[in-house]
Amino acid sequence: MRTELADCEAALSLIRMAIEATCPAGVLPSREMVNGIYGPAQIHEAEALAKAIIATVEKLTSK
């Protein structure tokens, strides 16, 4: 079980790095802000990542 949690955390970190490198600034809050806004669980990080992707797509398609 611990390995699965570590794998999930690693995957979320890679997704965060990709979003930070390609999406507009401000669409993804920092991890500390995610903890305060959504909560500290991995599902909360995943929710923030998904919302950042959606916000980016909306910005790109609204032009």
N, C-alpha and C positions, 0 to 999 in steps of 0.2 A: 504494500500500500504506500509506503513512504517513497518508493521509487516512482510510482505513478504520479504522486504529487510533485516531485522534483522534475519529472518530465513535463508535466503541465506548466509548471512555473517557467521552465526553459523555453517552451513553445510560446507562452505569452510574452516573454522577454524578447524573443525574436520578432514576433508580430509588432510589438511596440517599437522596436528599432526600425523596422521597415516603414511603419507609419510616420515616425519622426523624421525619417530621411526623405519621404516622398510627399507627404500631405502638407497643406498649408499650416503655418504656425497658428497656434491657438485652438486647433480642433481637438487636440488630445491633452487633457490635464495631466499634470505630473502624477506620479504614483502616490505621493502624499495627499494631493488633492482628491484623487480617486478614493483613497481610504476615508477621507472626510465626507465626500459627497455620496458615494455609493456604499462603501463598507470595505473591510479588509480582506474579504475572501477572494479566491481566484475568479469566481463567477462575476464579481464586481469589476475586476480588472478587464475581464472579457467583455462585459457590458460597455465599459468605457471605450474599449478598442472598437467595438462594433459601431457605436455612436459616432466615433471619429471617422470611420470609413464612410458611413452614411452621410455625414456632414460634408465630407470631401466630394463625394459623388454629386450631391445636391449643388454644391458650389460650381462644379465643373459643368453640369448639365443645365444650369439656369442662365447661361450666357446666350 
